[in-house]
Amino acid sequence: MPFCSLSSTLSISPQTLFEDWLLTLYSIIFTFLPVLAYGCFNKDIEPAILLRKPRLYRANSGNADLGVRSFFWYFFVGVSGQLKSVLELKYCRELDHCGNVMSAQRR
């Protein structure tokens, strides 16, 4: 999303904002390592423990964390965050433009 919102700043040119190594590092750290860590450290709860403590099962039953309501909530959070960043970018551009006009008038 930052690439889409900032492409107008670069006049829709193929020039990138970040170096290649930084994009690769971002891709590894934020997409690969969390999945790897989850896969390595995730443990199933043994049936004997679930029989002794049924609260552990009830907390995750019915896909409470993966429901439609939570999906749309996180979707809304993502879209509103992107909208906020685009509005901030436009506001800062206008302030910079006004600041440049004001400084040119003082001369």
C-alpha atoms as an extended CHARMM CRD file, in Angstrom:
* protein
*
       107  EXT
         1         1  MET       CA              0.0000000000        0.0000000000        0.0000000000  PROA      1               0.0000000000
         2         2  PRO       CA              2.7740000000        2.5460000000        0.6240000000  PROA      2               0.0000000000
         3         3  PHE       CA              3.9800000000        1.9490000000       -2.9270000000  PROA      3               0.0000000000
         4         4  CYS       CA              0.5250000000        2.7350000000       -4.3140000000  PROA      4               0.0000000000
         5         5  SER       CA              0.0300000000        5.8490000000       -2.2190000000  PROA      5               0.0000000000
         6         6  LEU       CA              3.5030000000        7.2290000000       -2.8870000000  PROA      6               0.0000000000
         7         7  SER       CA              3.6330000000        6.4370000000       -6.5980000000  PROA      7               0.0000000000
         8         8  SER       CA              2.1240000000        9.8400000000       -7.3440000000  PROA      8               0.0000000000
         9         9  THR       CA              5.0230000000       11.4220000000       -5.4570000000  PROA      9               0.0000000000
        10        10  LEU       CA              7.4380000000        9.7150000000       -7.8240000000  PROA      10              0.0000000000
        11        11  SER       CA              5.3530000000       10.7720000000      -10.8520000000  PROA      11              0.0000000000
        12        12  ILE       CA              4.4260000000        7.1450000000      -11.5540000000  PROA      12              0.0000000000
        13        13  SER       CA              8.0290000000        6.3010000000      -12.3690000000  PROA      13              0.0000000000
        14        14  PRO       CA              9.6060000000        2.8570000000      -11.9480000000  PROA      14              0.0000000000
        15        15  GLN       CA             12.0000000000        4.3410000000       -9.3980000000  PROA      15              0.0000000000
        16        16  THR       CA             11.7080000000        2.6100000000       -6.0360000000  PROA      16              0.0000000000
        17        17  LEU       CA             11.6010000000        4.3120000000       -2.6770000000  PROA      17              0.0000000000
        18        18  PHE       CA             13.6970000000        1.6960000000       -0.9300000000  PROA      18              0.0000000000
        19        19  GLU       CA             16.8670000000       -0.2000000000       -1.7370000000  PROA      19              0.0000000000
        20        20  ASP       CA             16.5790000000       -3.8050000000       -2.9280000000  PROA      20              0.0000000000
        21        21  TRP       CA             18.3090000000       -5.2210000000        0.1320000000  PROA      21              0.0000000000
        22        22  LEU       CA             15.8990000000       -3.3560000000        2.4180000000  PROA      22              0.0000000000
        23        23  LEU       CA             12.8680000000       -4.7860000000        0.6100000000  PROA      23              0.0000000000
        24        24  THR       CA             14.3380000000       -8.2760000000        0.8320000000  PROA      24              0.0000000000
        25        25  LEU       CA             15.0690000000       -7.8610000000        4.5370000000  PROA      25              0.0000000000
        26        26  TYR       CA             11.5380000000       -6.5860000000        5.1520000000  PROA      26              0.0000000000
        27        27  SER       CA             10.1080000000       -9.5390000000        3.2550000000  PROA      27              0.0000000000
        28        28  ILE       CA             12.1320000000      -12.0270000000        5.2780000000  PROA      28              0.0000000000
        29        29  ILE       CA             11.5590000000      -10.4720000000        8.7010000000  PROA      29              0.0000000000
        30        30  PHE       CA              7.8710000000       -9.6300000000        8.4810000000  PROA      30              0.0000000000
        31        31  THR       CA              6.5530000000      -12.4360000000        6.2740000000  PROA      31              0.0000000000
        32        32  PHE       CA              8.7620000000      -15.4830000000        6.6490000000  PROA      32              0.0000000000
        33        33  LEU       CA             10.0480000000      -15.4050000000       10.2180000000  PROA      33              0.0000000000
        34        34  PRO       CA              6.6480000000      -15.1100000000       11.9890000000  PROA      34              0.0000000000
        35        35  VAL       CA              5.3200000000      -18.1200000000       10.0730000000  PROA      35              0.0000000000
        36        36  LEU       CA              8.4940000000      -20.0700000000       10.8090000000  PROA      36              0.0000000000
        37        37  ALA       CA              8.3910000000      -19.1730000000       14.5160000000  PROA      37              0.0000000000
        38        38  TYR       CA              4.7180000000      -20.1230000000       14.7590000000  PROA      38              0.0000000000
        39        39  GLY       CA              5.3790000000      -23.4500000000       13.0820000000  PROA      39              0.0000000000
        40        40  CYS       CA              8.3790000000      -24.2080000000       15.2970000000  PROA      40              0.0000000000
        41        41  PHE       CA              6.8990000000      -23.2030000000       18.6430000000  PROA      41              0.0000000000
        42        42  ASN       CA              3.2470000000      -24.1920000000       18.1830000000  PROA      42              0.0000000000
        43        43  LYS       CA              2.2990000000      -27.2040000000       20.2750000000  PROA      43              0.0000000000
        44        44  ASP       CA             -0.9240000000      -29.1470000000       20.3030000000  PROA      44              0.0000000000
        45        45  ILE       CA             -2.5960000000      -29.5370000000       23.6480000000  PROA      45              0.0000000000
        46        46  GLU       CA             -2.7070000000      -33.1350000000       24.7640000000  PROA      46              0.0000000000
        47        47  PRO       CA             -6.1900000000      -34.6760000000       25.1280000000  PROA      47              0.0000000000
        48        48  ALA       CA             -5.5590000000      -35.5380000000       28.7990000000  PROA      48              0.0000000000
        49        49  ILE       CA             -4.9250000000      -31.8830000000       29.6160000000  PROA      49              0.0000000000
        50        50  LEU       CA             -8.0470000000      -30.8260000000       27.6950000000  PROA      50              0.0000000000
        51        51  LEU       CA            -10.1440000000      -33.2870000000       29.7000000000  PROA      51              0.0000000000
        52        52  ARG       CA             -8.7750000000      -31.8980000000       32.9470000000  PROA      52              0.0000000000
        53        53  LYS       CA             -9.1070000000      -28.2370000000       31.8830000000  PROA      53              0.0000000000
        54        54  PRO       CA            -11.9590000000      -27.8420000000       29.3660000000  PROA      54              0.0000000000
        55        55  ARG       CA            -11.5880000000      -24.0500000000       29.4840000000  PROA      55              0.0000000000
        56        56  LEU       CA             -8.5890000000      -24.3960000000       27.1720000000  PROA      56              0.0000000000
        57        57  TYR       CA            -10.7630000000      -25.9580000000       24.4930000000  PROA      57              0.0000000000
        58        58  ARG       CA            -13.6580000000      -23.5340000000       24.8670000000  PROA      58              0.0000000000
        59        59  ALA       CA            -11.4230000000      -20.5300000000       24.2690000000  PROA      59              0.0000000000
        60        60  ASN       CA            -10.5080000000      -21.7080000000       20.7560000000  PROA      60              0.0000000000
        61        61  SER       CA            -13.6390000000      -23.5340000000       19.7070000000  PROA      61              0.0000000000
        62        62  GLY       CA            -15.8180000000      -22.2380000000       16.9110000000  PROA      62              0.0000000000
        63        63  ASN       CA            -12.9920000000      -20.2310000000       15.2890000000  PROA      63              0.0000000000
        64        64  ALA       CA            -13.8030000000      -17.2280000000       17.4580000000  PROA      64              0.0000000000
        65        65  ASP       CA            -10.6210000000      -15.4620000000       16.3610000000  PROA      65              0.0000000000
        66        66  LEU       CA            -11.1130000000      -16.2680000000       12.6680000000  PROA      66              0.0000000000
        67        67  GLY       CA            -14.7410000000      -15.2890000000       12.1800000000  PROA      67              0.0000000000
        68        68  VAL       CA            -16.2920000000      -12.9710000000        9.6200000000  PROA      68              0.0000000000
        69        69  ARG       CA            -16.7270000000      -10.2120000000       12.1690000000  PROA      69              0.0000000000
        70        70  SER       CA            -13.0340000000      -10.1730000000       13.1160000000  PROA      70              0.0000000000
        71        71  PHE       CA            -12.0360000000      -10.3450000000        9.4360000000  PROA      71              0.0000000000
        72        72  PHE       CA            -14.0530000000       -7.2550000000        8.5990000000  PROA      72              0.0000000000
        73        73  TRP       CA            -12.7750000000       -5.4890000000       11.7260000000  PROA      73              0.0000000000
        74        74  TYR       CA             -9.1420000000       -6.0130000000       10.7100000000  PROA      74              0.0000000000
        75        75  PHE       CA            -10.0260000000       -5.0800000000        7.1330000000  PROA      75              0.0000000000
        76        76  PHE       CA            -11.5290000000       -1.8140000000        8.4080000000  PROA      76              0.0000000000
        77        77  VAL       CA             -8.4660000000       -1.1210000000       10.5590000000  PROA      77              0.0000000000
        78        78  GLY       CA             -6.1770000000       -1.6500000000        7.5580000000  PROA      78              0.0000000000
        79        79  VAL       CA             -8.2150000000        0.5090000000        5.1980000000  PROA      79              0.0000000000
        80        80  SER       CA             -8.6110000000        3.3000000000        7.7380000000  PROA      80              0.0000000000
        81        81  GLY       CA             -4.8610000000        3.2630000000        8.4260000000  PROA      81              0.0000000000
        82        82  GLN       CA             -4.1220000000        3.5180000000        4.7180000000  PROA      82              0.0000000000
        83        83  LEU       CA             -6.6540000000        6.3100000000        4.3050000000  PROA      83              0.0000000000
        84        84  LYS       CA             -5.0880000000        8.1650000000        7.2180000000  PROA      84              0.0000000000
        85        85  SER       CA             -1.6110000000        7.9030000000        5.7040000000  PROA      85              0.0000000000
        86        86  VAL       CA             -2.8350000000        9.1200000000        2.2980000000  PROA      86              0.0000000000
        87        87  LEU       CA             -4.5940000000       12.0960000000        3.9000000000  PROA      87              0.0000000000
        88        88  GLU       CA             -1.4970000000       12.9260000000        5.9450000000  PROA      88              0.0000000000
        89        89  LEU       CA              0.6240000000       12.7960000000        2.8070000000  PROA      89              0.0000000000
        90        90  LYS       CA             -1.7200000000       15.1420000000        0.9440000000  PROA      90              0.0000000000
        91        91  TYR       CA             -1.9070000000       17.4990000000        3.9480000000  PROA      91              0.0000000000
        92        92  CYS       CA              1.8790000000       17.6170000000        4.3030000000  PROA      92              0.0000000000
        93        93  ARG       CA              2.2570000000       18.2880000000        0.5770000000  PROA      93              0.0000000000
        94        94  GLU       CA             -0.1780000000       21.1880000000        0.8430000000  PROA      94              0.0000000000
        95        95  LEU       CA              1.6660000000       22.5870000000        3.8590000000  PROA      95              0.0000000000
        96        96  ASP       CA              4.9660000000       22.2970000000        2.0330000000  PROA      96              0.0000000000
        97        97  HSD       CA              3.5020000000       23.9820000000       -1.0240000000  PROA      97              0.0000000000
        98        98  CYS       CA              2.0610000000       26.7920000000        1.0940000000  PROA      98              0.0000000000
        99        99  GLY       CA              5.3450000000       27.1220000000        2.9450000000  PROA      99              0.0000000000
       100       100  ASN       CA              7.2580000000       27.4210000000       -0.3140000000  PROA      100             0.0000000000
       101       101  VAL       CA              4.8060000000       30.0050000000       -1.6300000000  PROA      101             0.0000000000
       102       102  MET       CA              5.0430000000       32.0040000000        1.5940000000  PROA      102             0.0000000000
       103       103  SER       CA              8.8390000000       31.9750000000        1.5790000000  PROA      103             0.0000000000
       104       104  ALA       CA              8.8810000000       33.0510000000       -2.0830000000  PROA      104             0.0000000000
       105       105  GLN       CA              6.5840000000       35.9990000000       -1.3010000000  PROA      105             0.0000000000
       106       106  ARG       CA              8.8590000000       37.2230000000        1.4950000000  PROA      106             0.0000000000
       107       107  ARG       CA             11.8180000000       37.6240000000       -0.8350000000  PROA      107             0.0000000000
